[in-house]
Amino acid sequence: MSPISRAAATRTPSTVSESSRSVPILWLALLATPVAAANNAAVLILGDMSRSLGITTATGSWLVTVFALALAIATPLIATLLRRRGTRAALWLSAAFVAVGTLLVAVSPWLPLTLVGRAGQAAGGAGMMAIAMNLAGTARRMGVISAGSGMLGAVGPLVGERLTDAVSWRAALSILVITLLAVPAVSRHTTQAPPAEGRFDARGAVLLAVLSSGLVLLPSNPLPALAVAAVAAVLLALHIRRRPDGYVPAVALRSRLLRGSVLVAFVLSVSYFTLLFAIPQLIADRAGWSTGSVAAGQMIAMIAGSVFTLVFAAVSARLGQTNVRAVLLTVGAVAAAAAVFAHSAIVLLVAIGLAVFSATGANATQSMAAASAVPDRQRPTSIGLFQLGYLMGGALGPALATLLVLR
C-alpha cells in the first residue's frame, strides 16, 4: 500500500466515515456527473447559441467560459461551507443555485442575464461536485465519480446537439437539472454540522476569486489580466501570512504533495478542455467530417478513455504516486502532440480519448493525494483547492481553443 493510501486508510474524519459507510456511490455519481454533461453540452452548439442571441461565436463562447470560471471559483467556497456548516447546508444551497440558474437560462432573452444563469448553474454544480468528492472516501469510489464524469462529458456534446435540434439550445444548457434527482437521497445520509467557530475569511475568498479570474482571462486580455493576477497573487500571499488559517490555509500551501497534485491536475485539465473544444473543428477542417460524425466519434473515444480511468483508479494505489503521475503526464503529452500534428480523423479522436483519460485519471487519483496531504479538519478545503486547480483548466481550455482554433 502506498503512503497516500495508508494515510487515507488510517484517517477517520467524520465526513469520510459518514460517506463511505452510508452514501451509495451511485447517488454520489448522479450528484456530480451531470456537471460534466452540462459543461460539454455547448461544445457543438456555439454557433446556434451565438446566432440566436445575435452575437459572434467568440462572444458566445463566454457562455462556456463563465460557466467554467464560476465552477472553479465556487468550488473552494462550497468547500469552506462544507467545513463550517456541514454537508446538508451545502447540498441544499447548491440545489437552489442549480434550480434558479437553470430557470434563468431557460427564459432569459438577454446575454448578460443568461450569463448570470450560467454562473448560478455552475455555482450549484461546483457544490454537487465538492460534496460528492468529499463523501467519496476512497480512490476506487473517486474513480467511479471521475469515470462517470468522463462518460457524461463524452455524451454531453452529442446530447447538446440533439436537444438543440429537437427543442432549443436552452434545453441543452439545462441538463444540469438532472443532478437534483440525487439531492433528497444524499441528504438523507448526511447530518447537520454545528456552526464552526471564527469568522469567514471574506478577504481571502475575494482575492482568490480575483486571482483565478485574472488567470482565466489571460488568453483573451493578456496585459490587463496579467496585471490583475499579479496584484491579486501578491495581496493573497500577504494575507495568508497574516491569517494562515483562513480561506487558503497555509498548511495546505506548504504541502509538497498537495502542490504537486494541483499542478498535475491543472496541466492535464487545460490540455483536455482545450482539445475538447478544438478537436471537432480540427477534424472538420483536416478530414472533412460532418458535425454529427464528429460528435459520434468523439463520444465513443471519450467513453473509452473514461472506462480506462475507472480501471486505472482501481489499481493506482499499487503503482505508487510517481508512476501514476508519469503515466498521466505521458499520455497527456501524446494527446496534445497528436492534436498538433495529426491530420487523420481517427488519430485526432484517439487524442481526445487519451486527453480525457489523463485528465479524469488525474482528477480521480490526485484528489485523493490532495485529501491525504492535510489534517482531517482541512480535508474539504484541500479538495476544494484541488478542484479549483482542475476546474481552472475547464475555464482556460475553451478560451485557448477559441484563440488558437475557433476564431
N, C-alpha and C positions, 0 to 999 in steps of 0.2 A: 504494500500500500504506500502511495506517495505521501510526502509530508502534508500536502494540501488535503488529500483525502482523509489522512489520520486526524488532522485538525478539525475538519468538518465533522468527522465521526464522533469526536470527543466533546464537541461543543453541545450545550443543552440550553440555548436560549428559548424563551417561551414561544417566539414566533416559529422557530424551526420545529420544535416538538409538537406544537399545536397543528401545524400544517401537514407534516409528513405522516402523522398518525391518523388524521381525521378528514382532510380535504382531498377527495378523489382527484387524481391528476387530470382526468378528462374534463372536469369542471374548470380547473385552472387553465387547461389548454383552450377551452371555449372562451374563457375570460380574456385571454391575452392574444390569441392568434388572429382574430378579426382585424386587429390593428394593422397587421401586415397587408391584409387584403385591401383595407381602406386606403393605405398609403400607396399601394401599387395600382389601384384601380384607375388612376389618372394617367398611367404610362402611355396608353394608346389613344386617349381622347383629349389630349391637349388642344388639338385643332378644333374639335367640336365645342369645347368649353370656350375657347377664345372667340370663335365666330358667334356663338350665342350671346356673349357679353360685349361684342363689338370691339375687341382688343386684339393686339398682336399675340403670337404664340409666346414670345419672350415675357410679355406681361402676364399672360395666362399661366405661365409656369410658377407664378407666385402662389397660386392655389396649392401647388405641391410644396414649394419651399416653406411657406408659412406653416403648413401642417407639420412638416418635419422639424422646423425650428421650434414651434410650440411644444411638440412632443419631447424634444430634447430639454428645453428649459423647464417644463413642468415636471419632469421625472425626479430630479432631486428635491423639488418642492413637495411632491407627494411622498417621497421617502422620508422627509422630515416630519410630515403629518403622520405617517405610519409610526415613527418613533415616539412622537409626542402625544398622539391621540388614539393610536391603535388601528387595527385593520378595518374594523366596521365603519368608523367615521370616514376613513379614506375611500372605502369602497362605495359608499352611498354618495359622497361628494363627486367622485369620478363618474358615477352613473348619471348624476344630474348634469354634469358638463357634457357628456355624450348626448343626452336627450335634447338639451337646449341647443347645442351646436348643430346637431343633425336637423332640427326644426328650422334653424336659420338658413342652412344650406339648401334645404328643400324649397323654401318660399322666397328667399331674398332675390330681388331683381337687380341689385347693385353689387359690383365687385367688392367695395370696401366692407359691406355688411356680410357678404359671402365669405370674405377672408376672416371676419370675426367668428363666423360659424365654424370655419375650418379650424381656427385656433382653439375654439371651445371643444370641438371633437377631439383634437389632439391632446388637450389637457386631460380630458377624460380617459382617452386611450393610454396616455402615459401612466395614469393611475392604475388602470387594469393590468398593464404590463409589470409595473413595480410590485403590485400586490401579488401577482402570480409568481414572480421570480422570488419574492421574499418568502412565499409559502412553499416553494418547491422543495427545498431542503437537501436534495442530492443532485449530483451531476447527471444521473440517469433520468430523473424526473425533469431536470432542466433541459436535457436533451429532447424530451418529448415536446416541451413547450417551444424550443428553438426550431426543431424539425417541423412542428406543426405551423409555426410562423412562416418558415420557408415554403411549405406547401401551399398555405393560404396566400402567401405573397406570389407564388407561382401562378395560381389561378386568378389572382386579382386583375391583371391586365385584360385577360380574356373575358372575365365576368364584367368588368367595367365596359368593355366594348359592346358586349351583348346587351347589357342593361341600357346603354346609351342608344343602341339601335332600336330596342323594343320599347323603352319608356323615355328616358332622357338622361343626360349626363348628371343631373341632380340625384337621380336614383342611384347611379353608380357611386357617387360620393357619399351616399347614405348607408352603405352596407355595414358600417361600424356598429350600427344599432343592434346587430346580432349579439354583440357582447353582453347586452343587457339580460339575455336569457340566463346567463350564469350567475348573475348577481344574487338573487334570492338563495340559491343553493350554497354559494360560497359564504354568504352572510350567516347562514345557519351554523356554520362550522367555526365561526370566529367569535371573539369576546370583545367587549368594550374595555379598552385600557384606561386606567386612571390618568388624569391630566399630568403632563410632565412638568417638572419644576423648571424655573428660569424663563427668561423672555426669549421670544423668537428672534433670531438674528436677521432682521429685515435688511440691514445694510449689506450683509454678506450675500443674501439672496439676490438683491438688485445688482450688485457688482458682478456676480457670476453670470446672471442673465445678460448683462451688457457685454461681458467678455464673449459669451457664446454667440450673441448676435453679431458682434463685430467679426468674428472668425467666419461665420456663415456668409456674410456679405462680401468677403474678400474677393471672390471671383467676379462679382458684378461692379463693385465700387472699391477698388484696391486701396487707394490712398486714404480716403475717409475711414474706411473700415479698419485699416491697419492702425490708424491713429486712435480710434475708439478702443480697439482691442488692447493696444499697448497701455493706454492710460488706465483702463479697467484692470488690467493684469497687475500693474504697479499698486494701484489702490487696494486691490484684493489681497495682494501679498502683505501690505502693511496692516490691513485689517485682520488678517489671520494671525499676525504676530501679537496684535492687541487682544484678540479673542480666539485663542487656539481651540476652544471647544464649541465654536459657533457653527454656522451653516456649512462651512467647509472645514471639517476638523483637521487640525494639524497632524494628529496621529495617522490619519489616512494618507495625507500627502507625504509623510515620512516613510511610508511603507513601499519598499522597492518592488515587492510583489504586486501591490495594487497599481503602482505607476506602470509597470510593465504590462499588466493585463489591460489597462485602459489604452495604452499606446497600440498594442496589437489589435485590439478590437476597433479602434478608431481608423487605423490604416486600412484594414480589410473592409470595414464598412464603407469608407469613402470609395474604394475601388468598386465594391459591389453595386452601390447605388448609382455610381456614375455609369457603369456598364448596363445596369438595368434600364436606364433611360436612353443610352446611346446605342445599344446593340440593335434594337428594332430598326432604327434609321440606317445603321451601318449595313444591315442585311438587305434592306430595301435598295440602298444605293449601290452596293457592291454585287449583289446577287439577283436583284430584281424581284424579290418575293413580294407577294401581296400582304396587306396588313393582317388578314385572317390567318394566312400561313405562318407569318412571323409569330403571331400570338400563340397559335397552337404549338409550334416548335419550341418557343421559349418556355411555355408551360411545362412541357414534357421534360426539358432539360433542367428546369428549376426543381421540379418534383424529384427527379433523380438525385440531384445534389442534396436535397433535404433528407432523402432516405439515407444517404451516406452519412449525413450529420447525426442521425439517430444512432447508427451503428458506431460511429466514431466516439460519440459522447459516452456510450456504454463501456467502451474499452479504454477511454482516455486515462483513467486512474492508474492503469497498469503501464502506461507508456512513459509517464514522467512529464513534468512541465516543460522541460527543454525540448524534448522530442515532439510534444504536442504543438508547441509554437513553431518549431521548424517545419512540420508538415503543413500547418495552416498558412504560414508565410510563403512557402514554396509554391503551394497550389494557387494562392492569390497572385503571385508574381507571374506564373504561367498564364493565368486567365487574362491579366492585363496585357501581357505581351501578345497573346493571340488576338485580342481585340484591336491592337495597333497594327499588326502586320498581316493578319489573315484576310483573304478575300472569299473563302468558301463559307457558305451559309452554315454548313454543318459544323465547321470549326468554330465559328462565332457562337453557335448555340452551345457547343461544348464549353466555350469560355464562360458563358453566363451560368452554366451548371457548376463549373469549378468555382466561380465567384460566390455563388450562393452557399456552396459548401464551406468555403473558407470563412465567410462572414458569420453564418449561423453556427458553424462549429466553434468559432471564437466566442460568440455570444454564450453558447452552452458551457464551454469549458473554462473560459477566463472569468466569467461571472462568479463561478464557484471559488476560483482562486482569489478574486477580489473580496468575496464574503469572508474567507478564512484569514484575510490579512489584517483584520482589525478586531478589537474587543467585541464581545457579543452585543453590547448596547449600541455600537456603531454600525452593526451589520446592515440595517436598512439604508443608512446613509451611504455606506460603501457601495452597495448595489446600485443606489441612485446615481452616484458619481460615475460608476462604471457604465451604466446605461446612458448617461449624458454623453460620455465619450463615443459610445456606439451610435447613438442617435444623431450626434453631430455629423457623422458620415452620411446619414439619411438626409440631412439638411444640405450638406455641401454637394452631395452627388448630383442631384438634379441641376443645381446651379452650374457645376462644372460641365455636365453633359450639354446644357444649353449653350455655354460658352464655346465648347470645343466642337460640337456636332450639330446641334439643333437649330442654330441661327440660320 
